[in-house]
Amino acid sequence: MTRSLRAVSGAAIVPALREALSGSGDAIFAGSPAGDLPATVAQRVALVVQSSGSTGRPKRVALSADALLASAAASESALGEPGQWLLALPTTYIAGLNVVVRSLAAGTELVSVDDGGFTADSFLAASRRMTEPVKFTSLVPAQLARIIEVDAAADALAGYARVLLGGQAAPAALLARAAERGIHVTRTYGASETSGGCVYDGVAIGATRVRIAGGQVELSGPTLAEGYLADPQRTEAAFVVDEGVRWYRTGDAATLVDGVLSVTGRLDDVIISGGVKVSLGEVEALVRAQPGLGDAVVVRASSARWGEVPVVVTTVAVDLANLRATISAALGVAAAPAAVELLDALPLLASGKPDRVALASRLNR
């Protein structure tokens, strides 16, 4: 059996998603599709989310109502109680859509930050429209950093029962500042393929299971996607069945100690510099730990001498020699950034994440 698929964006997302989850409406594609959409999808599919992933090649992730609602239930259980949600993320990405689903599942009124770009002031204005005593929101690190800079906004955020923080690794200094302001942050990990965050502060929530297989993180549980729309080869490569259990291969490298997951970077972000393997994720984590570099991005660049080298892209002037010494001492000489690219502003995806594909293209053109 099949159901119709239609593209929906903006304010129409909430009622359309409500109907899709109940089975009474069409399946929806969140946002404006890049290319044609099929007219129908399998009956189980309620939502299709387009994600570029780490390579920039578009993926259309097909999610069932069961998976989305299982994600909302797991989140509510992990948070300890239902509450009212503030939407500060685009509904073209799973993190923003998850906020909508959680709100629908909780039966509370969703409050959205006004269009026009996220600022501490727009967040504060939306917070003042919240009416329930128990409040939640989901942010990316760049948004949290902006809020903390404005006392009134930071005080408002401290009144939230929990702030889910995902999308990318959060600098330790940012988390420390949030804690000092009394903001209750939970770091989340997941993907569109897992209906969003399914690991909170390193621990799997709900019925999610985590393992390291072949050097990469694999996730299983009721929140897994059906696969990639009209892309069986990619689906087969990313989703595997092992002893009757279906797993999603994330492509992330991590350690798993006593049930606590610590992601160290992407498997495909390892470069060979002068014959030595270097994890750009590890370099970036250390760079971001330095004062003022919490939003810095480390990307690969070609080198006639070394093959590939790490390059730091930031909006803050930095002493390259001192930075190289710090990185070398911790990770080895090969990991030391070869250069610092200073920009007025980092290119961002609509999700708030750095556009790494654009940055790499800029450095290697």
Secondary structure, DSSP 8 states (H G I E B T S, - for coil): -EEEEEEE-GGGHHHHHHHHHHTSS-EEEES--SS---SEEETTEEEEEEE-TTTS--EEEEEEHHHHHHHHHHHHHHHSS--EEEE-S-TTSHHHHHHHHHHHHHT---EE--SS---HHHHHHHHTT--SSSEEEEE-HHHHHHHHTSHHHHHHHHTSSEEEE-SS---HHHHHHHHHTT--EEEEEEEGGGTEEEEETTEE-TT-EEEEETTEEEEESTT---EETT-HHHHHHHEEEETTEEEEE--EEEEEETTEEEEEEEGGGEEEETTEEEEHHHHHHHHHTSTT-TT-EEEEEEETTTEEEEEEEESS---HHHHHHHHHHHH-GGGS-SEEEE-SS--B-TTSSB-HHHHHHHHH-
